[in-house]
Amino acid sequence: MIHDEFADFAAALPRDAAIAGLDLGTKTIGVAVSDRLLTVATPLETVRRKKFTLDAERLRRILTEREIGGVILGLPRNMDGSEGPRCQSTRAFARNFSALWDGPIGYWDERLSTVAAERALLEADTSRAKRAELIDHVAASYILQGALDRLRHMRIEQ
């Protein structure tokens, strides 16, 4: 099920299950996963996009192998907060993927996540070629870590 509100996504998460973060691009999908305690996001891999059925099958395999209980999709809003064609594409992906996977799917505002990932890789003195290889799943980890931090704050507020 797809949840537009983050609180609804959080309520739908199964207990003691990790979550995955996805950074959807036109050519790649960055994938990051959390630990079961929902504290740390770890970059996992970059899936080269082919066609939806193949991409979805690879993602389902990752989710099953890692026993993932929920998925956060980076929602690429414009800087003014509005939604453009890339957000529409992300929402369409979520609708199509939710027909193939039963877990909760939520969105996280991903503005500047790729910029933050690029900066971190530059600070780590990563070569240009290596940065191109890593950027998508590192960006996915930034998206996921933001969601994990919000989950932690929601638990503290309760």
C-alpha positions as CSV (number, residue, x, y, z in Angstrom):
1,M,0.0,0.0,0.0
2,I,1.2,3.5,-0.8
3,H,1.2,6.1,1.9
4,D,1.4,9.8,1.0
5,E,1.7,10.8,4.7
6,F,4.9,9.7,6.4
7,A,3.0,9.0,9.7
8,D,0.7,6.5,7.9
9,F,3.8,4.8,6.4
10,A,5.4,4.6,9.8
11,A,2.2,3.1,11.3
12,A,2.1,0.4,8.5
13,L,5.6,-0.8,9.0
14,P,5.9,-4.3,10.4
15,R,7.7,-4.6,13.7
16,D,11.4,-5.4,13.7
17,A,11.8,-5.3,9.9
18,A,14.4,-3.3,7.9
19,I,13.3,-0.7,5.3
20,A,14.8,0.1,1.9
21,G,15.3,3.5,0.3
22,L,15.2,4.0,-3.4
23,D,16.5,6.8,-5.5
24,L,14.7,6.5,-8.8
25,G,16.5,7.9,-11.8
26,T,15.8,7.6,-15.5
27,K,18.8,5.2,-16.0
28,T,19.4,3.8,-12.6
29,I,17.8,3.0,-9.2
30,G,19.9,3.6,-6.2
31,V,19.2,1.2,-3.4
32,A,20.0,1.5,0.3
33,V,18.8,-0.6,3.3
34,S,18.5,-0.1,7.0
35,D,19.2,-2.3,9.9
36,R,16.3,-4.0,11.8
37,L,16.6,-1.3,14.5
38,L,15.9,1.4,11.9
39,T,18.9,3.4,12.9
40,V,21.4,3.4,10.1
41,A,21.0,3.5,6.3
42,T,23.6,1.7,4.2
43,P,24.1,2.1,0.5
44,L,23.6,-1.3,-1.2
45,E,23.7,-1.2,-5.0
46,T,22.7,0.6,-8.1
47,V,20.3,-1.2,-10.4
48,R,20.7,-0.3,-14.1
49,R,17.2,0.3,-15.4
50,K,16.1,-1.9,-18.3
51,K,12.3,-2.2,-18.3
52,F,9.9,-2.0,-15.5
53,T,9.3,-5.8,-15.1
54,L,13.0,-6.5,-14.9
55,D,13.7,-3.6,-12.6
56,A,10.8,-4.6,-10.3
57,E,11.9,-8.3,-10.2
58,R,15.5,-7.2,-9.2
59,L,14.0,-5.0,-6.5
60,R,11.7,-7.7,-5.2
61,R,14.6,-10.1,-5.0
62,I,16.6,-7.5,-2.9
63,L,13.6,-6.9,-0.6
64,T,13.0,-10.6,-0.1
65,E,16.6,-11.5,0.5
66,R,17.0,-8.6,3.0
67,E,13.6,-9.2,4.6
68,I,12.6,-5.6,4.0
69,G,9.3,-4.5,5.6
70,G,8.8,-1.2,3.8
71,V,10.1,1.0,1.0
72,I,10.8,4.7,1.0
73,L,11.0,6.3,-2.5
74,G,12.8,9.6,-2.9
75,L,10.2,12.1,-4.2
76,P,12.1,14.7,-6.4
77,R,10.1,17.8,-5.6
78,N,11.1,21.1,-7.2
79,M,12.9,23.6,-5.0
80,D,9.7,25.5,-4.4
81,G,8.0,22.3,-3.1
82,S,5.9,21.8,-6.2
83,E,5.7,18.5,-8.0
84,G,6.9,18.2,-11.6
85,P,7.2,15.4,-14.2
86,R,9.8,13.5,-12.1
87,C,7.4,13.3,-9.2
88,Q,4.7,12.0,-11.4
89,S,7.1,9.3,-12.7
90,T,8.0,8.3,-9.2
91,R,4.3,8.1,-8.2
92,A,3.6,6.0,-11.3
93,F,6.5,3.7,-10.4
94,A,5.1,3.3,-6.8
95,R,1.6,2.5,-8.2
96,N,3.0,-0.2,-10.5
97,F,5.4,-1.6,-7.9
98,S,2.7,-1.8,-5.3
99,A,0.8,-4.2,-7.5
100,L,3.8,-6.6,-7.3
101,W,4.9,-6.1,-3.6
102,D,2.6,-6.1,-0.6
103,G,4.7,-4.0,1.9
104,P,4.1,-0.3,2.7
105,I,5.6,2.3,0.3
106,G,6.2,5.8,1.4
107,Y,7.8,9.0,0.0
108,W,10.6,11.2,1.3
109,D,11.4,14.6,0.0
110,E,14.7,14.1,-1.7
111,R,15.6,17.6,-2.6
112,L,19.4,18.0,-2.5
113,S,20.1,14.4,-1.6
114,T,22.2,13.9,-4.7
115,V,24.1,17.1,-3.9
116,A,24.8,15.9,-0.4
117,A,25.9,12.5,-1.7
118,E,28.2,14.1,-4.3
119,R,29.7,16.4,-1.5
120,A,30.3,13.4,0.7
121,L,32.0,11.5,-2.1
122,L,34.1,14.5,-2.9
123,E,35.2,14.9,0.7
124,A,36.2,11.2,0.7
125,D,38.4,12.0,-2.3
126,T,36.5,9.6,-4.6
127,S,37.6,9.6,-8.2
128,R,35.1,10.9,-10.8
129,A,34.6,7.5,-12.3
130,K,34.0,5.9,-8.9
131,R,31.6,8.8,-7.9
132,A,29.5,8.1,-11.0
133,E,29.3,4.4,-10.0
134,L,28.4,5.2,-6.3
135,I,26.3,8.3,-6.5
136,D,22.9,6.7,-6.9
137,H,23.0,4.3,-4.0
138,V,24.7,6.8,-1.8
139,A,21.9,9.3,-2.6
140,A,19.4,6.5,-1.7
141,S,21.1,6.2,1.7
142,Y,20.7,9.9,2.3
143,I,17.0,9.6,1.5
144,L,16.6,6.6,3.7
145,Q,18.6,8.1,6.6
146,G,16.3,11.1,6.6
147,A,13.3,8.8,6.9
148,L,15.0,6.8,9.7
149,D,15.8,10.0,11.6
150,R,12.2,11.1,11.3
151,L,11.0,7.7,12.5
152,R,13.3,8.0,15.5
153,H,11.9,11.5,16.4
154,M,8.3,10.2,16.0
155,R,9.0,7.5,18.5
156,I,10.6,10.0,21.0
157,E,7.5,12.3,20.6
158,Q,5.2,9.4,21.6
